Amino acid sequence: MLVLMKLAKPGSSVKKGDVVAEFDRQYQLLRLDDYRAQVVQRDANIKKLKADQAVYRESHDQLVRVAKADLDKARLDLKTAEVRSAIDAESLRLAVEEAEARYKQILAEVRLVDEQLRSQLRANEIDRDQARIELRRAENNVEKMVLRAPIDGIVVMQSTFRGGEFGQVQEGDMLFPGQLFMQIVDPASMVLNAVANQVDSESLRIGMKATVRLDAYPDVALPAHVYGIGAMTKPGGWRPSYMREIPVKLKLDSMDPRVIPDLSASADVVLATERQAALAPRGAVFQDGAGGRPYVLLRTAGGFEPREVDLGLSNNIAVAVRSGLKPGDVIAAQRPPAGERK
């Protein structure tokens, strides 16, 4: 859990890059100092190792030079074997062989010494690089504890459970990992978070036009469109298990100065439209039998006459008539008695 040390005021305007929240990062700063000290120590160790290796390499090179000098001296001494006794001559030949073997052995060790020094240096460099990686990681962690506004907008604070009740997030609160506590809202691009009954969700499509109305301002009607439709239903909570809702996002196409975040609102989504169509009450449209054509009873000079109609979109109370009627026609709202039709 993280403790909020600093927090922007709810409803305040912020610019992109402004600090809007800061968590307690004392522990991270202490770790950052430790990692910096490790990097400095590793760099110092590498410098010391290079100096020690230079001394060791020079010492080994001196051994090579001494062995070469001993071999040259032994070979010079061997040239005097003709004037020496057999035992001394044999001793000189053995001395040459010994000096030559020692020289070859020391020469063979040069490559091994170089590999040993290189491996030691590389191991220390890997430790130093690992310390630098840990330092960068600690620096990133420290930076992540300071939150900056990603866009220009208004600070909207969320609620948290505190002291047995819900309240607005404030400085000093302890937040769980992944807990949403603040939003930066662009007032020029507002989104309505709505829900739709699972029965109606199948009819919704991205891009459908809608009208949003604010509960606080009943006279405000803003055009919008469906911006997003959830793939999963929301938990029912205390509602019956068969009551499920789909989250829907609607983006406002025009703004009003009175629109601020966290206002409650409703939306009417236009599923389909009919152009130049007359409307008739659903109760005034009749149909004889399962396969019969729909018709209305149109009032004429001689009484009510049946007129077949081509129906379009409908709701619970009215239906669009595409053909068969024109605006202004008078039709029967219910079947008149048989004697009154003509």
C-alpha positions as CSV (number, residue, x, y, z in Angstrom):
1,M,0.0,0.0,0.0
2,L,1.1,3.5,-0.8
3,V,0.6,6.7,1.2
4,L,-0.4,9.9,-0.6
5,M,1.8,12.8,0.5
6,K,0.7,15.5,-2.0
7,L,-2.4,15.8,-4.0
8,A,-3.8,18.4,-6.4
9,K,-7.1,20.1,-5.3
10,P,-10.3,18.5,-6.7
11,G,-11.7,20.6,-9.5
12,S,-8.5,22.5,-10.2
13,S,-7.2,23.1,-13.7
14,V,-3.8,21.5,-14.5
15,K,-1.5,21.7,-17.5
16,K,0.2,18.7,-19.1
17,G,3.3,17.8,-17.1
18,D,2.1,19.4,-13.8
19,V,2.6,17.3,-10.7
20,V,-0.9,16.2,-9.5
21,A,0.1,13.5,-6.9
22,E,3.1,12.3,-5.0
23,F,3.4,9.1,-2.9
24,D,5.7,8.6,0.1
25,R,9.0,7.7,-1.5
26,Q,11.4,7.9,1.4
27,Y,12.2,4.2,1.2
28,Q,12.8,4.4,-2.5
29,L,15.1,7.4,-2.0
30,L,17.1,5.5,0.6
31,R,17.4,2.6,-1.8
32,L,18.4,5.0,-4.6
33,D,21.3,6.3,-2.4
34,D,22.4,2.7,-1.8
35,Y,22.4,1.9,-5.5
36,R,24.4,5.0,-6.3
37,A,27.0,4.1,-3.6
38,Q,27.2,0.6,-5.2
39,V,27.9,2.1,-8.6
40,V,30.6,4.4,-7.3
41,Q,32.1,1.4,-5.4
42,R,32.0,-0.8,-8.5
43,D,33.7,1.9,-10.6
44,A,36.4,2.3,-7.9
45,N,36.9,-1.4,-7.8
46,I,37.4,-1.6,-11.6
47,K,40.0,1.3,-11.5
48,K,41.9,-0.5,-8.7
49,L,41.7,-3.8,-10.5
50,K,43.1,-2.2,-13.7
51,A,46.0,-0.8,-11.7
52,D,46.7,-4.1,-10.0
53,Q,46.5,-5.9,-13.3
54,A,48.9,-3.5,-14.9
55,V,51.4,-4.2,-12.0
56,Y,50.8,-8.0,-12.3
57,R,51.3,-7.9,-16.1
58,E,54.5,-5.9,-15.8
59,S,55.7,-8.3,-13.2
60,H,55.0,-11.3,-15.5
61,D,56.7,-9.5,-18.4
62,Q,59.7,-9.1,-16.1
63,L,59.7,-12.8,-15.5
64,V,59.7,-13.4,-19.3
65,R,62.6,-11.0,-19.7
66,V,64.6,-12.7,-16.8
67,A,63.9,-16.1,-18.3
68,K,65.1,-14.9,-21.7
69,A,68.2,-13.4,-20.2
70,D,68.9,-16.7,-18.3
71,L,68.5,-18.6,-21.6
72,D,70.9,-16.3,-23.4
73,K,73.5,-16.6,-20.7
74,A,73.2,-20.4,-20.6
75,R,73.7,-20.5,-24.3
76,L,76.8,-18.3,-24.1
77,D,78.2,-20.4,-21.3
78,L,77.6,-23.5,-23.4
79,K,80.0,-22.2,-26.1
80,T,82.8,-22.6,-23.5
81,A,82.1,-26.3,-23.2
82,E,85.0,-27.2,-25.5
83,V,87.5,-25.9,-23.0
84,R,85.8,-27.4,-19.9
85,S,85.7,-30.8,-18.5
86,A,83.1,-33.4,-19.6
87,I,81.2,-32.9,-16.3
88,D,81.1,-29.1,-16.7
89,A,80.1,-29.4,-20.3
90,E,77.2,-31.7,-19.4
91,S,76.2,-29.3,-16.7
92,L,76.1,-26.4,-19.2
93,R,74.0,-28.4,-21.6
94,L,71.5,-29.2,-18.8
95,A,71.5,-25.6,-17.8
96,V,70.6,-24.6,-21.4
97,E,67.8,-27.1,-21.5
98,E,66.4,-26.0,-18.2
99,A,66.6,-22.3,-19.1
100,E,64.9,-23.0,-22.4
101,A,62.1,-25.1,-20.8
102,R,61.5,-22.4,-18.2
103,Y,61.4,-19.7,-20.9
104,K,58.9,-21.6,-23.0
105,Q,56.8,-22.3,-19.9
106,I,56.7,-18.6,-19.0
107,L,55.9,-17.6,-22.6
108,A,53.0,-20.1,-22.6
109,E,51.7,-18.5,-19.5
110,V,51.4,-15.1,-21.2
111,R,48.2,-16.0,-23.0
112,L,46.7,-17.6,-19.9
113,V,47.6,-14.5,-17.8
114,D,45.9,-12.3,-20.4
115,E,42.8,-14.4,-20.4
116,Q,42.7,-14.4,-16.6
117,L,43.1,-10.7,-16.3
118,R,40.4,-10.1,-19.0
119,S,38.0,-12.4,-17.3
120,Q,38.5,-10.7,-13.9
121,L,38.0,-7.3,-15.5
122,R,34.9,-8.5,-17.4
123,A,33.4,-10.0,-14.2
124,N,33.8,-6.7,-12.4
125,E,32.4,-4.8,-15.3
126,I,29.3,-7.0,-15.3
127,D,28.8,-6.4,-11.6
128,R,29.2,-2.6,-12.3
129,D,26.7,-2.8,-15.2
130,Q,24.3,-4.7,-13.0
131,A,24.6,-2.1,-10.3
132,R,23.9,0.6,-12.9
133,I,20.8,-1.2,-14.1
134,E,19.6,-1.4,-10.5
135,L,20.3,2.3,-10.1
136,R,18.2,3.1,-13.2
137,R,15.4,0.9,-12.0
138,A,15.5,2.6,-8.6
139,E,15.4,6.1,-10.3
140,N,12.4,5.0,-12.4
141,N,10.7,3.7,-9.3
142,V,11.3,7.1,-7.6
143,E,10.0,8.9,-10.6
144,K,6.9,6.7,-10.8
145,M,6.0,7.9,-7.3
146,V,5.4,11.3,-8.7
147,L,2.4,11.5,-11.0
148,R,2.1,14.2,-13.6
149,A,-0.9,15.2,-15.7
150,P,-0.9,13.5,-19.1
151,I,-3.1,16.2,-20.6
152,D,-4.5,19.6,-19.9
153,G,-7.7,19.3,-17.9
154,I,-9.6,19.3,-14.6
155,V,-8.8,17.1,-11.6
156,V,-11.6,14.8,-10.7
157,M,-11.1,12.9,-7.4
158,Q,-12.5,9.4,-6.8
159,S,-13.9,8.0,-3.6
160,T,-12.2,5.6,-1.1
161,F,-13.4,3.6,1.9
162,R,-12.2,5.3,5.1
163,G,-13.3,5.0,8.7
164,G,-16.3,2.8,7.9
165,E,-17.6,5.1,5.1
166,F,-16.8,6.3,1.6
167,G,-15.1,9.7,1.2
168,Q,-13.2,11.6,-1.3
169,V,-9.5,10.7,-1.7
170,Q,-7.3,13.1,0.2
171,E,-3.6,13.5,1.4
172,G,-2.5,10.8,3.9
173,D,-4.8,8.1,2.5
174,M,-3.3,4.6,1.9
175,L,-4.2,3.3,-1.5
176,F,-4.2,-0.3,-2.7
177,P,-2.3,-1.4,-5.8
178,G,-4.3,-0.6,-8.9
179,Q,-6.8,1.6,-7.0
180,L,-8.2,4.4,-9.1
181,F,-8.0,7.6,-7.1
182,M,-7.9,10.5,-9.7
183,Q,-8.9,11.3,-13.2
184,I,-7.7,14.2,-15.4
185,V,-10.7,15.1,-17.6
186,D,-10.4,17.2,-20.8
187,P,-13.5,19.6,-20.6
188,A,-13.5,19.9,-24.4
189,S,-13.9,16.1,-24.8
190,M,-16.4,14.7,-22.3
191,V,-17.6,11.1,-22.2
192,L,-20.7,9.8,-20.6
193,N,-20.3,6.5,-18.8
194,A,-23.7,4.8,-19.1
195,V,-25.2,1.3,-19.0
196,A,-27.7,-0.4,-21.2
197,N,-29.9,-3.4,-20.3
198,Q,-28.5,-6.6,-21.7
199,V,-31.7,-7.0,-23.7
200,D,-31.1,-3.7,-25.6
201,S,-27.4,-4.0,-25.9
202,E,-27.6,-6.2,-29.1
203,S,-29.1,-3.3,-31.0
204,L,-26.3,-0.8,-30.1
205,R,-23.5,-0.1,-32.6
206,I,-20.4,2.1,-32.4
207,G,-21.1,5.5,-34.0
208,M,-24.9,5.6,-33.4
209,K,-26.2,9.1,-32.7
210,A,-27.6,9.9,-29.3
211,T,-29.0,12.8,-27.3
212,V,-27.6,13.3,-23.8
213,R,-29.7,15.1,-21.1
214,L,-28.3,16.3,-17.7
215,D,-30.4,15.7,-14.6
216,A,-29.1,19.0,-13.1
217,Y,-30.1,21.0,-16.2
218,P,-33.2,19.4,-17.8
219,D,-33.2,22.0,-20.6
220,V,-29.8,21.0,-21.8
221,A,-29.8,18.4,-24.7
222,L,-26.4,17.7,-26.2
223,P,-25.7,15.6,-29.3
224,A,-23.4,12.6,-28.8
225,H,-22.5,9.3,-30.4
226,V,-21.8,5.8,-29.1
227,Y,-18.0,5.7,-28.4
228,G,-17.6,2.3,-26.9
229,I,-19.6,-0.8,-25.9
230,G,-18.4,-3.2,-23.2
231,A,-17.8,-6.8,-24.0
232,M,-18.9,-8.1,-20.6
233,T,-21.8,-7.4,-18.3
234,K,-21.4,-5.5,-15.1
235,P,-21.9,-7.4,-11.8
236,G,-25.5,-7.3,-10.6
237,G,-24.7,-6.4,-7.0
238,W,-27.9,-6.4,-5.0
239,R,-30.1,-6.7,-8.0
240,P,-31.5,-10.1,-9.2
241,S,-29.0,-12.4,-11.0
242,Y,-31.0,-12.1,-14.3
243,M,-30.6,-8.3,-14.2
244,R,-27.4,-7.5,-16.2
245,E,-26.2,-4.3,-17.8
246,I,-23.6,-3.6,-20.5
247,P,-21.3,-0.5,-20.0
248,V,-21.6,2.0,-22.8
249,K,-19.5,5.1,-23.4
250,L,-21.0,8.1,-25.3
251,K,-18.8,11.0,-26.5
252,L,-20.4,14.4,-26.5
253,D,-20.2,16.1,-30.0
254,S,-20.8,19.6,-28.6
255,M,-20.2,21.2,-25.2
256,D,-22.1,23.4,-22.8
257,P,-20.4,25.6,-20.1
258,R,-22.6,24.0,-17.5
259,V,-21.2,20.5,-18.2
260,I,-18.7,19.4,-15.5
261,P,-17.4,16.0,-14.5
262,D,-19.5,13.6,-12.3
263,L,-22.9,15.0,-13.3
264,S,-25.6,12.4,-13.6
265,A,-27.2,12.1,-17.1
266,S,-29.3,10.0,-19.4
267,A,-29.0,9.3,-23.1
268,D,-31.4,8.4,-25.9
269,V,-29.7,6.4,-28.6
270,V,-31.1,6.6,-32.1
271,L,-31.2,2.9,-33.3
272,A,-32.8,3.7,-36.7
273,T,-34.8,6.5,-38.5
274,E,-37.6,6.8,-41.0
275,R,-37.8,9.7,-43.4
276,Q,-41.0,11.3,-44.7
277,A,-43.2,8.7,-43.0
278,A,-46.6,9.1,-41.3
279,L,-47.1,7.9,-37.8
280,A,-50.0,5.8,-36.7
281,P,-51.0,4.5,-33.3
282,R,-50.1,0.8,-33.0
283,G,-53.7,0.1,-31.8
284,A,-55.0,1.6,-35.1
285,V,-53.2,-1.0,-37.3
286,F,-55.1,-4.3,-37.7
287,Q,-54.3,-7.6,-39.2
288,D,-56.6,-10.5,-40.0
289,G,-55.0,-13.8,-39.3
290,A,-51.4,-14.8,-39.0
291,G,-50.5,-14.2,-42.6
292,G,-52.8,-11.2,-43.3
293,R,-51.6,-7.9,-44.5
294,P,-51.7,-5.0,-42.0
295,Y,-54.3,-2.4,-42.7
296,V,-56.0,0.6,-41.2
297,L,-59.5,1.9,-41.3
298,L,-59.4,5.2,-43.2
299,R,-62.3,7.6,-42.8
300,T,-63.8,8.7,-46.1
301,A,-67.0,10.4,-47.1
302,G,-68.8,7.1,-47.1
303,G,-67.5,5.9,-43.7
304,F,-64.4,3.8,-42.7
305,E,-62.7,1.8,-45.4
306,P,-59.8,-0.7,-45.0
307,R,-56.6,0.5,-46.5
308,E,-53.5,-1.8,-46.6
309,V,-50.3,-0.1,-45.4
310,D,-46.6,-0.8,-45.5
311,L,-45.2,-0.5,-42.0
312,G,-41.7,0.6,-40.9
313,L,-40.1,1.3,-37.6
314,S,-42.2,1.0,-34.5
315,N,-42.1,1.5,-30.7
316,N,-44.5,0.6,-27.9
317,I,-47.1,3.2,-28.9
318,A,-46.6,4.2,-32.6
319,V,-45.5,2.8,-35.9
320,A,-44.2,4.5,-39.1
321,V,-46.3,4.0,-42.2
322,R,-44.2,4.0,-45.3
323,S,-47.0,3.8,-47.8
324,G,-50.8,3.7,-47.8
325,L,-51.3,6.8,-45.7
326,K,-50.3,10.4,-45.8
327,P,-50.1,13.1,-43.1
328,G,-53.6,14.4,-42.3
329,D,-55.5,11.2,-42.9
330,V,-58.0,10.2,-40.2
331,I,-58.0,6.6,-39.2
332,A,-60.0,4.6,-36.6
333,A,-58.2,4.2,-33.3
334,Q,-60.1,0.9,-32.8
335,R,-62.5,-1.2,-34.8
336,P,-65.8,0.6,-35.1
337,P,-69.0,-1.4,-34.9
338,A,-69.9,-3.1,-38.2
339,G,-72.8,-0.8,-38.9
340,E,-70.6,2.3,-38.7
341,R,-67.9,1.3,-41.2
342,K,-69.9,2.4,-44.2
